Amino acid sequence: MKILYMNQGVNGGWGAIKYSGYDIICLAESDQAKSTFDLAWRSTDSDPVMSLQQKEGKRTIINPTDIDTLCGTVRPIVTFKLRGSPVRVVFMHLKSGNEKFASEALTIAAEEVRNLIQYSAPNTPVLWIGDFNRATPGTLNNIFNDAKCLHEGGGHAKWNLDRVYITGGWKSQPKVSVVSTSTADHGHQGISVEF
């Protein structure tokens, strides 16, 4: 499985990215389907928008659900399962520039995910990916004591906006790489995750 995350931003500046090598694309600030991809989910009540896309004709993404319905200023945070895989993905675009609000939204999302998996499969491998904005590093560790940061980068000054974490029982650690960096919109990174 190969997943690409990007915060498209309003000013672009990405250059050419080879989307065809990915199974799933998680795009913050875009709900336009890329060539050879189908929209599996898009936010309908948030600004800016975000979307999940899967290869045309494939049904890789199962039951995408917005789990942050309480903090309207920082949503959405969407979670989904992968067909044929035990992995759950949590894709977020925390839009709050406020450290406290972003951290609170991430805490709420983490609690929702914990509630989703704790009875049926408490050791579910979970991939957390997206624009964490100014959420405090370590926020996930307050809910999941096995949370591990695989990558943080993008953004200006001390803020690492774009991050990848894992929780739960992974057989092997996903491979994470930066495939592009925006020349605009806070220098967001395009991140590839493969497992």
PyMOL commands that place a pseudoatom at each C-alpha (Angstrom):
pseudoatom trace, name=CA, resn=MET, resi=1, chain=A, elem=C, hetatm=0, pos=[0.000, 0.000, 0.000]
pseudoatom trace, name=CA, resn=LYS, resi=2, chain=A, elem=C, hetatm=0, pos=[1.327, 3.410, -0.927]
pseudoatom trace, name=CA, resn=ILE, resi=3, chain=A, elem=C, hetatm=0, pos=[-0.289, 6.621, 0.341]
pseudoatom trace, name=CA, resn=LEU, resi=4, chain=A, elem=C, hetatm=0, pos=[0.503, 10.224, -0.586]
pseudoatom trace, name=CA, resn=TYR, resi=5, chain=A, elem=C, hetatm=0, pos=[-0.407, 13.124, 1.696]
pseudoatom trace, name=CA, resn=MET, resi=6, chain=A, elem=C, hetatm=0, pos=[-0.219, 16.746, 0.555]
pseudoatom trace, name=CA, resn=ASN, resi=7, chain=A, elem=C, hetatm=0, pos=[-1.602, 20.034, 1.756]
pseudoatom trace, name=CA, resn=GLN, resi=8, chain=A, elem=C, hetatm=0, pos=[-2.384, 21.486, -1.670]
pseudoatom trace, name=CA, resn=GLY, resi=9, chain=A, elem=C, hetatm=0, pos=[-2.629, 25.017, -0.330]
pseudoatom trace, name=CA, resn=VAL, resi=10, chain=A, elem=C, hetatm=0, pos=[-4.304, 27.868, -2.164]
pseudoatom trace, name=CA, resn=ASN, resi=11, chain=A, elem=C, hetatm=0, pos=[-1.189, 28.927, -4.064]
pseudoatom trace, name=CA, resn=GLY, resi=12, chain=A, elem=C, hetatm=0, pos=[0.090, 25.537, -5.231]
pseudoatom trace, name=CA, resn=GLY, resi=13, chain=A, elem=C, hetatm=0, pos=[3.817, 25.575, -5.932]
pseudoatom trace, name=CA, resn=TRP, resi=14, chain=A, elem=C, hetatm=0, pos=[4.197, 21.774, -6.005]
pseudoatom trace, name=CA, resn=GLY, resi=15, chain=A, elem=C, hetatm=0, pos=[5.696, 21.116, -9.414]
pseudoatom trace, name=CA, resn=ALA, resi=16, chain=A, elem=C, hetatm=0, pos=[5.120, 17.695, -10.995]
pseudoatom trace, name=CA, resn=ILE, resi=17, chain=A, elem=C, hetatm=0, pos=[4.271, 14.764, -8.748]
pseudoatom trace, name=CA, resn=LYS, resi=18, chain=A, elem=C, hetatm=0, pos=[3.788, 11.266, -10.175]
pseudoatom trace, name=CA, resn=TYR, resi=19, chain=A, elem=C, hetatm=0, pos=[0.436, 10.350, -8.657]
pseudoatom trace, name=CA, resn=SER, resi=20, chain=A, elem=C, hetatm=0, pos=[0.168, 7.096, -10.611]
pseudoatom trace, name=CA, resn=GLY, resi=21, chain=A, elem=C, hetatm=0, pos=[2.507, 5.319, -8.186]
pseudoatom trace, name=CA, resn=TYR, resi=22, chain=A, elem=C, hetatm=0, pos=[0.064, 5.697, -5.272]
pseudoatom trace, name=CA, resn=ASP, resi=23, chain=A, elem=C, hetatm=0, pos=[-2.961, 3.691, -4.188]
pseudoatom trace, name=CA, resn=ILE, resi=24, chain=A, elem=C, hetatm=0, pos=[-4.474, 6.505, -2.108]
pseudoatom trace, name=CA, resn=ILE, resi=25, chain=A, elem=C, hetatm=0, pos=[-4.052, 10.279, -2.102]
pseudoatom trace, name=CA, resn=CYS, resi=26, chain=A, elem=C, hetatm=0, pos=[-4.979, 12.349, 0.978]
pseudoatom trace, name=CA, resn=LEU, resi=27, chain=A, elem=C, hetatm=0, pos=[-5.312, 15.989, -0.049]
pseudoatom trace, name=CA, resn=ALA, resi=28, chain=A, elem=C, hetatm=0, pos=[-5.805, 18.919, 2.284]
pseudoatom trace, name=CA, resn=GLU, resi=29, chain=A, elem=C, hetatm=0, pos=[-7.337, 21.990, 0.633]
pseudoatom trace, name=CA, resn=SER, resi=30, chain=A, elem=C, hetatm=0, pos=[-8.490, 20.179, -2.496]
pseudoatom trace, name=CA, resn=ASP, resi=31, chain=A, elem=C, hetatm=0, pos=[-11.558, 18.197, -3.511]
pseudoatom trace, name=CA, resn=GLN, resi=32, chain=A, elem=C, hetatm=0, pos=[-10.710, 17.905, -7.201]
pseudoatom trace, name=CA, resn=ALA, resi=33, chain=A, elem=C, hetatm=0, pos=[-10.050, 14.346, -8.370]
pseudoatom trace, name=CA, resn=LYS, resi=34, chain=A, elem=C, hetatm=0, pos=[-6.604, 13.786, -9.851]
pseudoatom trace, name=CA, resn=SER, resi=35, chain=A, elem=C, hetatm=0, pos=[-6.289, 12.023, -13.204]
pseudoatom trace, name=CA, resn=THR, resi=36, chain=A, elem=C, hetatm=0, pos=[-6.889, 8.234, -12.882]
pseudoatom trace, name=CA, resn=PHE, resi=37, chain=A, elem=C, hetatm=0, pos=[-8.269, 8.638, -9.335]
pseudoatom trace, name=CA, resn=ASP, resi=38, chain=A, elem=C, hetatm=0, pos=[-11.812, 8.572, -7.945]
pseudoatom trace, name=CA, resn=LEU, resi=39, chain=A, elem=C, hetatm=0, pos=[-13.019, 10.671, -5.024]
pseudoatom trace, name=CA, resn=ALA, resi=40, chain=A, elem=C, hetatm=0, pos=[-13.748, 8.315, -2.121]
pseudoatom trace, name=CA, resn=TRP, resi=41, chain=A, elem=C, hetatm=0, pos=[-14.650, 11.099, 0.332]
pseudoatom trace, name=CA, resn=ARG, resi=42, chain=A, elem=C, hetatm=0, pos=[-14.584, 14.865, 0.535]
pseudoatom trace, name=CA, resn=SER, resi=43, chain=A, elem=C, hetatm=0, pos=[-15.495, 17.282, 3.264]
pseudoatom trace, name=CA, resn=THR, resi=44, chain=A, elem=C, hetatm=0, pos=[-18.746, 19.070, 2.637]
pseudoatom trace, name=CA, resn=ASP, resi=45, chain=A, elem=C, hetatm=0, pos=[-19.040, 21.411, 5.605]
pseudoatom trace, name=CA, resn=SER, resi=46, chain=A, elem=C, hetatm=0, pos=[-15.561, 22.820, 6.101]
pseudoatom trace, name=CA, resn=ASP, resi=47, chain=A, elem=C, hetatm=0, pos=[-13.472, 25.537, 4.535]
pseudoatom trace, name=CA, resn=PRO, resi=48, chain=A, elem=C, hetatm=0, pos=[-10.928, 24.823, 3.243]
pseudoatom trace, name=CA, resn=VAL, resi=49, chain=A, elem=C, hetatm=0, pos=[-11.900, 21.398, 1.927]
pseudoatom trace, name=CA, resn=MET, resi=50, chain=A, elem=C, hetatm=0, pos=[-10.057, 18.084, 1.947]
pseudoatom trace, name=CA, resn=SER, resi=51, chain=A, elem=C, hetatm=0, pos=[-10.465, 14.796, 0.105]
pseudoatom trace, name=CA, resn=LEU, resi=52, chain=A, elem=C, hetatm=0, pos=[-9.561, 11.115, -0.056]
pseudoatom trace, name=CA, resn=GLN, resi=53, chain=A, elem=C, hetatm=0, pos=[-8.893, 9.659, -3.486]
pseudoatom trace, name=CA, resn=GLN, resi=54, chain=A, elem=C, hetatm=0, pos=[-8.328, 6.088, -4.616]
pseudoatom trace, name=CA, resn=LYS, resi=55, chain=A, elem=C, hetatm=0, pos=[-7.247, 4.564, -7.925]
pseudoatom trace, name=CA, resn=GLU, resi=56, chain=A, elem=C, hetatm=0, pos=[-10.032, 4.501, -10.497]
pseudoatom trace, name=CA, resn=GLY, resi=57, chain=A, elem=C, hetatm=0, pos=[-12.250, 1.456, -10.175]
pseudoatom trace, name=CA, resn=LYS, resi=58, chain=A, elem=C, hetatm=0, pos=[-10.693, 0.351, -6.869]
pseudoatom trace, name=CA, resn=ARG, resi=59, chain=A, elem=C, hetatm=0, pos=[-12.495, 0.267, -3.524]
pseudoatom trace, name=CA, resn=THR, resi=60, chain=A, elem=C, hetatm=0, pos=[-9.491, 0.481, -1.259]
pseudoatom trace, name=CA, resn=ILE, resi=61, chain=A, elem=C, hetatm=0, pos=[-10.961, 2.982, 1.215]
pseudoatom trace, name=CA, resn=ILE, resi=62, chain=A, elem=C, hetatm=0, pos=[-13.646, 1.589, 3.545]
pseudoatom trace, name=CA, resn=ASN, resi=63, chain=A, elem=C, hetatm=0, pos=[-16.122, 3.661, 5.570]
pseudoatom trace, name=CA, resn=PRO, resi=64, chain=A, elem=C, hetatm=0, pos=[-14.461, 7.110, 5.711]
pseudoatom trace, name=CA, resn=THR, resi=65, chain=A, elem=C, hetatm=0, pos=[-15.861, 9.005, 8.706]
pseudoatom trace, name=CA, resn=ASP, resi=66, chain=A, elem=C, hetatm=0, pos=[-15.268, 12.515, 10.042]
pseudoatom trace, name=CA, resn=ILE, resi=67, chain=A, elem=C, hetatm=0, pos=[-14.514, 11.954, 13.732]
pseudoatom trace, name=CA, resn=ASP, resi=68, chain=A, elem=C, hetatm=0, pos=[-13.995, 15.532, 14.859]
pseudoatom trace, name=CA, resn=THR, resi=69, chain=A, elem=C, hetatm=0, pos=[-17.466, 16.982, 14.948]
pseudoatom trace, name=CA, resn=LEU, resi=70, chain=A, elem=C, hetatm=0, pos=[-17.033, 18.843, 18.243]
pseudoatom trace, name=CA, resn=CYS, resi=71, chain=A, elem=C, hetatm=0, pos=[-14.274, 21.328, 17.367]
pseudoatom trace, name=CA, resn=GLY, resi=72, chain=A, elem=C, hetatm=0, pos=[-15.668, 23.107, 14.340]
pseudoatom trace, name=CA, resn=THR, resi=73, chain=A, elem=C, hetatm=0, pos=[-12.759, 25.505, 14.043]
pseudoatom trace, name=CA, resn=VAL, resi=74, chain=A, elem=C, hetatm=0, pos=[-10.196, 22.784, 13.390]
pseudoatom trace, name=CA, resn=ARG, resi=75, chain=A, elem=C, hetatm=0, pos=[-12.032, 20.014, 11.567]
pseudoatom trace, name=CA, resn=PRO, resi=76, chain=A, elem=C, hetatm=0, pos=[-12.228, 17.769, 9.665]
pseudoatom trace, name=CA, resn=ILE, resi=77, chain=A, elem=C, hetatm=0, pos=[-10.356, 14.714, 10.866]
pseudoatom trace, name=CA, resn=VAL, resi=78, chain=A, elem=C, hetatm=0, pos=[-11.319, 11.643, 8.854]
pseudoatom trace, name=CA, resn=THR, resi=79, chain=A, elem=C, hetatm=0, pos=[-10.597, 7.991, 9.592]
pseudoatom trace, name=CA, resn=PHE, resi=80, chain=A, elem=C, hetatm=0, pos=[-10.963, 4.986, 7.318]
pseudoatom trace, name=CA, resn=LYS, resi=81, chain=A, elem=C, hetatm=0, pos=[-10.053, 1.315, 7.008]
pseudoatom trace, name=CA, resn=LEU, resi=82, chain=A, elem=C, hetatm=0, pos=[-8.133, -0.253, 4.141]
pseudoatom trace, name=CA, resn=ARG, resi=83, chain=A, elem=C, hetatm=0, pos=[-9.627, -3.171, 2.226]
pseudoatom trace, name=CA, resn=GLY, resi=84, chain=A, elem=C, hetatm=0, pos=[-7.626, -6.342, 2.803]
pseudoatom trace, name=CA, resn=SER, resi=85, chain=A, elem=C, hetatm=0, pos=[-5.510, -4.778, 5.549]
pseudoatom trace, name=CA, resn=PRO, resi=86, chain=A, elem=C, hetatm=0, pos=[-5.766, -4.451, 9.350]
pseudoatom trace, name=CA, resn=VAL, resi=87, chain=A, elem=C, hetatm=0, pos=[-4.522, -0.840, 9.111]
pseudoatom trace, name=CA, resn=ARG, resi=88, chain=A, elem=C, hetatm=0, pos=[-6.707, 2.123, 10.026]
pseudoatom trace, name=CA, resn=VAL, resi=89, chain=A, elem=C, hetatm=0, pos=[-5.718, 5.573, 8.717]
pseudoatom trace, name=CA, resn=VAL, resi=90, chain=A, elem=C, hetatm=0, pos=[-6.441, 8.913, 10.377]
pseudoatom trace, name=CA, resn=PHE, resi=91, chain=A, elem=C, hetatm=0, pos=[-6.018, 11.871, 8.011]
pseudoatom trace, name=CA, resn=MET, resi=92, chain=A, elem=C, hetatm=0, pos=[-6.272, 15.354, 9.412]
pseudoatom trace, name=CA, resn=HIS, resi=93, chain=A, elem=C, hetatm=0, pos=[-6.065, 18.981, 8.541]
pseudoatom trace, name=CA, resn=LEU, resi=94, chain=A, elem=C, hetatm=0, pos=[-5.989, 20.817, 11.855]
pseudoatom trace, name=CA, resn=LYS, resi=95, chain=A, elem=C, hetatm=0, pos=[-6.768, 24.318, 10.684]
pseudoatom trace, name=CA, resn=SER, resi=96, chain=A, elem=C, hetatm=0, pos=[-6.260, 26.085, 13.993]
pseudoatom trace, name=CA, resn=GLY, resi=97, chain=A, elem=C, hetatm=0, pos=[-3.170, 28.254, 14.310]
pseudoatom trace, name=CA, resn=ASN, resi=98, chain=A, elem=C, hetatm=0, pos=[-3.774, 28.083, 18.054]
pseudoatom trace, name=CA, resn=GLU, resi=99, chain=A, elem=C, hetatm=0, pos=[-1.663, 25.453, 19.854]
pseudoatom trace, name=CA, resn=LYS, resi=100, chain=A, elem=C, hetatm=0, pos=[-4.299, 24.807, 22.532]
pseudoatom trace, name=CA, resn=PHE, resi=101, chain=A, elem=C, hetatm=0, pos=[-7.216, 24.372, 20.108]
pseudoatom trace, name=CA, resn=ALA, resi=102, chain=A, elem=C, hetatm=0, pos=[-5.240, 22.187, 17.695]
pseudoatom trace, name=CA, resn=SER, resi=103, chain=A, elem=C, hetatm=0, pos=[-4.002, 19.978, 20.552]
pseudoatom trace, name=CA, resn=GLU, resi=104, chain=A, elem=C, hetatm=0, pos=[-7.525, 19.662, 21.967]
pseudoatom trace, name=CA, resn=ALA, resi=105, chain=A, elem=C, hetatm=0, pos=[-8.901, 18.640, 18.546]
pseudoatom trace, name=CA, resn=LEU, resi=106, chain=A, elem=C, hetatm=0, pos=[-6.184, 16.027, 18.146]
pseudoatom trace, name=CA, resn=THR, resi=107, chain=A, elem=C, hetatm=0, pos=[-6.946, 14.708, 21.643]
pseudoatom trace, name=CA, resn=ILE, resi=108, chain=A, elem=C, hetatm=0, pos=[-10.645, 14.370, 20.780]
pseudoatom trace, name=CA, resn=ALA, resi=109, chain=A, elem=C, hetatm=0, pos=[-9.782, 12.520, 17.558]
pseudoatom trace, name=CA, resn=ALA, resi=110, chain=A, elem=C, hetatm=0, pos=[-7.369, 10.208, 19.388]
pseudoatom trace, name=CA, resn=GLU, resi=111, chain=A, elem=C, hetatm=0, pos=[-10.029, 9.400, 21.984]
pseudoatom trace, name=CA, resn=GLU, resi=112, chain=A, elem=C, hetatm=0, pos=[-12.553, 8.647, 19.213]
pseudoatom trace, name=CA, resn=VAL, resi=113, chain=A, elem=C, hetatm=0, pos=[-10.109, 6.281, 17.500]
pseudoatom trace, name=CA, resn=ARG, resi=114, chain=A, elem=C, hetatm=0, pos=[-9.314, 4.600, 20.810]
pseudoatom trace, name=CA, resn=ASN, resi=115, chain=A, elem=C, hetatm=0, pos=[-13.053, 4.098, 21.370]
pseudoatom trace, name=CA, resn=LEU, resi=116, chain=A, elem=C, hetatm=0, pos=[-13.468, 2.657, 17.847]
pseudoatom trace, name=CA, resn=ILE, resi=117, chain=A, elem=C, hetatm=0, pos=[-10.805, 0.001, 18.295]
pseudoatom trace, name=CA, resn=GLN, resi=118, chain=A, elem=C, hetatm=0, pos=[-10.548, -0.774, 22.017]
pseudoatom trace, name=CA, resn=TYR, resi=119, chain=A, elem=C, hetatm=0, pos=[-13.242, -3.475, 22.143]
pseudoatom trace, name=CA, resn=SER, resi=120, chain=A, elem=C, hetatm=0, pos=[-12.893, -5.136, 18.737]
pseudoatom trace, name=CA, resn=ALA, resi=121, chain=A, elem=C, hetatm=0, pos=[-9.149, -4.866, 18.055]
pseudoatom trace, name=CA, resn=PRO, resi=122, chain=A, elem=C, hetatm=0, pos=[-7.224, -2.807, 20.615]
pseudoatom trace, name=CA, resn=ASN, resi=123, chain=A, elem=C, hetatm=0, pos=[-3.874, -3.494, 18.938]
pseudoatom trace, name=CA, resn=THR, resi=124, chain=A, elem=C, hetatm=0, pos=[-5.025, -2.181, 15.526]
pseudoatom trace, name=CA, resn=PRO, resi=125, chain=A, elem=C, hetatm=0, pos=[-2.159, -0.580, 13.599]
pseudoatom trace, name=CA, resn=VAL, resi=126, chain=A, elem=C, hetatm=0, pos=[-3.094, 3.065, 13.014]
pseudoatom trace, name=CA, resn=LEU, resi=127, chain=A, elem=C, hetatm=0, pos=[-1.386, 5.507, 10.654]
pseudoatom trace, name=CA, resn=TRP, resi=128, chain=A, elem=C, hetatm=0, pos=[-1.840, 9.176, 11.600]
pseudoatom trace, name=CA, resn=ILE, resi=129, chain=A, elem=C, hetatm=0, pos=[-0.989, 11.575, 8.770]
pseudoatom trace, name=CA, resn=GLY, resi=130, chain=A, elem=C, hetatm=0, pos=[-1.643, 15.147, 7.722]
pseudoatom trace, name=CA, resn=ASP, resi=131, chain=A, elem=C, hetatm=0, pos=[-1.346, 18.789, 8.700]
pseudoatom trace, name=CA, resn=PHE, resi=132, chain=A, elem=C, hetatm=0, pos=[-1.158, 18.815, 12.489]
pseudoatom trace, name=CA, resn=ASN, resi=133, chain=A, elem=C, hetatm=0, pos=[-0.785, 22.602, 12.425]
pseudoatom trace, name=CA, resn=ARG, resi=134, chain=A, elem=C, hetatm=0, pos=[0.309, 23.717, 15.902]
pseudoatom trace, name=CA, resn=ALA, resi=135, chain=A, elem=C, hetatm=0, pos=[-0.805, 20.680, 17.887]
pseudoatom trace, name=CA, resn=THR, resi=136, chain=A, elem=C, hetatm=0, pos=[1.737, 19.991, 20.597]
pseudoatom trace, name=CA, resn=PRO, resi=137, chain=A, elem=C, hetatm=0, pos=[4.147, 17.159, 19.740]
pseudoatom trace, name=CA, resn=GLY, resi=138, chain=A, elem=C, hetatm=0, pos=[3.371, 14.290, 22.075]
pseudoatom trace, name=CA, resn=THR, resi=139, chain=A, elem=C, hetatm=0, pos=[-0.393, 14.926, 22.162]
pseudoatom trace, name=CA, resn=LEU, resi=140, chain=A, elem=C, hetatm=0, pos=[-1.028, 11.422, 20.809]
pseudoatom trace, name=CA, resn=ASN, resi=141, chain=A, elem=C, hetatm=0, pos=[1.141, 9.949, 23.575]
pseudoatom trace, name=CA, resn=ASN, resi=142, chain=A, elem=C, hetatm=0, pos=[-1.420, 11.173, 26.110]
pseudoatom trace, name=CA, resn=ILE, resi=143, chain=A, elem=C, hetatm=0, pos=[-3.934, 8.699, 24.626]
pseudoatom trace, name=CA, resn=PHE, resi=144, chain=A, elem=C, hetatm=0, pos=[-1.692, 6.037, 23.059]
pseudoatom trace, name=CA, resn=ASN, resi=145, chain=A, elem=C, hetatm=0, pos=[1.446, 5.240, 25.035]
pseudoatom trace, name=CA, resn=ASP, resi=146, chain=A, elem=C, hetatm=0, pos=[2.952, 3.517, 21.981]
pseudoatom trace, name=CA, resn=ALA, resi=147, chain=A, elem=C, hetatm=0, pos=[2.616, 6.535, 19.657]
pseudoatom trace, name=CA, resn=LYS, resi=148, chain=A, elem=C, hetatm=0, pos=[5.730, 6.965, 17.547]
pseudoatom trace, name=CA, resn=CYS, resi=149, chain=A, elem=C, hetatm=0, pos=[6.559, 9.928, 15.320]
pseudoatom trace, name=CA, resn=LEU, resi=150, chain=A, elem=C, hetatm=0, pos=[8.003, 8.747, 11.988]
pseudoatom trace, name=CA, resn=HIS, resi=151, chain=A, elem=C, hetatm=0, pos=[8.288, 12.174, 10.381]
pseudoatom trace, name=CA, resn=GLU, resi=152, chain=A, elem=C, hetatm=0, pos=[7.712, 15.839, 11.093]
pseudoatom trace, name=CA, resn=GLY, resi=153, chain=A, elem=C, hetatm=0, pos=[8.515, 18.730, 8.794]
pseudoatom trace, name=CA, resn=GLY, resi=154, chain=A, elem=C, hetatm=0, pos=[7.112, 21.460, 6.604]
pseudoatom trace, name=CA, resn=GLY, resi=155, chain=A, elem=C, hetatm=0, pos=[6.087, 24.827, 7.914]
pseudoatom trace, name=CA, resn=HIS, resi=156, chain=A, elem=C, hetatm=0, pos=[8.082, 27.762, 9.194]
pseudoatom trace, name=CA, resn=ALA, resi=157, chain=A, elem=C, hetatm=0, pos=[10.009, 28.514, 12.362]
pseudoatom trace, name=CA, resn=LYS, resi=158, chain=A, elem=C, hetatm=0, pos=[9.499, 25.909, 15.108]
pseudoatom trace, name=CA, resn=TRP, resi=159, chain=A, elem=C, hetatm=0, pos=[6.234, 24.492, 13.740]
pseudoatom trace, name=CA, resn=ASN, resi=160, chain=A, elem=C, hetatm=0, pos=[6.461, 21.123, 12.005]
pseudoatom trace, name=CA, resn=LEU, resi=161, chain=A, elem=C, hetatm=0, pos=[3.058, 21.145, 10.345]
pseudoatom trace, name=CA, resn=ASP, resi=162, chain=A, elem=C, hetatm=0, pos=[3.214, 17.929, 8.317]
pseudoatom trace, name=CA, resn=ARG, resi=163, chain=A, elem=C, hetatm=0, pos=[3.620, 14.784, 10.410]
pseudoatom trace, name=CA, resn=VAL, resi=164, chain=A, elem=C, hetatm=0, pos=[3.321, 11.016, 10.358]
pseudoatom trace, name=CA, resn=TYR, resi=165, chain=A, elem=C, hetatm=0, pos=[2.759, 8.898, 13.474]
pseudoatom trace, name=CA, resn=ILE, resi=166, chain=A, elem=C, hetatm=0, pos=[1.935, 5.258, 14.084]
pseudoatom trace, name=CA, resn=THR, resi=167, chain=A, elem=C, hetatm=0, pos=[0.182, 3.562, 16.994]
pseudoatom trace, name=CA, resn=GLY, resi=168, chain=A, elem=C, hetatm=0, pos=[-0.764, -0.050, 17.638]
pseudoatom trace, name=CA, resn=GLY, resi=169, chain=A, elem=C, hetatm=0, pos=[0.749, -3.316, 16.491]
pseudoatom trace, name=CA, resn=TRP, resi=170, chain=A, elem=C, hetatm=0, pos=[2.688, -2.835, 13.275]
pseudoatom trace, name=CA, resn=LYS, resi=171, chain=A, elem=C, hetatm=0, pos=[4.531, -5.900, 11.938]
pseudoatom trace, name=CA, resn=SER, resi=172, chain=A, elem=C, hetatm=0, pos=[7.083, -3.600, 10.335]
pseudoatom trace, name=CA, resn=GLN, resi=173, chain=A, elem=C, hetatm=0, pos=[7.491, 0.158, 10.377]
pseudoatom trace, name=CA, resn=PRO, resi=174, chain=A, elem=C, hetatm=0, pos=[6.114, 1.985, 7.326]
pseudoatom trace, name=CA, resn=LYS, resi=175, chain=A, elem=C, hetatm=0, pos=[8.604, 3.625, 4.982]
pseudoatom trace, name=CA, resn=VAL, resi=176, chain=A, elem=C, hetatm=0, pos=[8.167, 7.417, 5.005]
pseudoatom trace, name=CA, resn=SER, resi=177, chain=A, elem=C, hetatm=0, pos=[9.745, 9.818, 2.534]
pseudoatom trace, name=CA, resn=VAL, resi=178, chain=A, elem=C, hetatm=0, pos=[9.316, 13.443, 1.456]
pseudoatom trace, name=CA, resn=VAL, resi=179, chain=A, elem=C, hetatm=0, pos=[8.530, 13.568, -2.251]
pseudoatom trace, name=CA, resn=SER, resi=180, chain=A, elem=C, hetatm=0, pos=[8.024, 17.309, -2.656]
pseudoatom trace, name=CA, resn=THR, resi=181, chain=A, elem=C, hetatm=0, pos=[8.083, 20.613, -0.797]
pseudoatom trace, name=CA, resn=SER, resi=182, chain=A, elem=C, hetatm=0, pos=[5.780, 23.464, -1.709]
pseudoatom trace, name=CA, resn=THR, resi=183, chain=A, elem=C, hetatm=0, pos=[7.378, 26.751, -2.667]
pseudoatom trace, name=CA, resn=ALA, resi=184, chain=A, elem=C, hetatm=0, pos=[4.318, 28.510, -1.223]
pseudoatom trace, name=CA, resn=ASP, resi=185, chain=A, elem=C, hetatm=0, pos=[1.768, 28.011, 1.560]
pseudoatom trace, name=CA, resn=HIS, resi=186, chain=A, elem=C, hetatm=0, pos=[4.118, 27.567, 4.505]
pseudoatom trace, name=CA, resn=GLY, resi=187, chain=A, elem=C, hetatm=0, pos=[6.456, 25.146, 2.741]
pseudoatom trace, name=CA, resn=HIS, resi=188, chain=A, elem=C, hetatm=0, pos=[4.195, 22.133, 3.235]
pseudoatom trace, name=CA, resn=GLN, resi=189, chain=A, elem=C, hetatm=0, pos=[5.694, 18.739, 2.393]
pseudoatom trace, name=CA, resn=GLY, resi=190, chain=A, elem=C, hetatm=0, pos=[4.268, 16.050, 0.169]
pseudoatom trace, name=CA, resn=ILE, resi=191, chain=A, elem=C, hetatm=0, pos=[4.791, 12.823, 2.132]
pseudoatom trace, name=CA, resn=SER, resi=192, chain=A, elem=C, hetatm=0, pos=[4.813, 9.243, 0.849]
pseudoatom trace, name=CA, resn=VAL, resi=193, chain=A, elem=C, hetatm=0, pos=[4.030, 6.376, 3.227]
pseudoatom trace, name=CA, resn=GLU, resi=194, chain=A, elem=C, hetatm=0, pos=[4.517, 2.788, 2.104]
pseudoatom trace, name=CA, resn=PHE, resi=195, chain=A, elem=C, hetatm=0, pos=[3.719, -0.418, 3.989]
for i in range(1, 195): cmd.bond("trace and resi %d" % i, "trace and resi %d" % (i + 1))
show_as sticks, trace
zoom trace
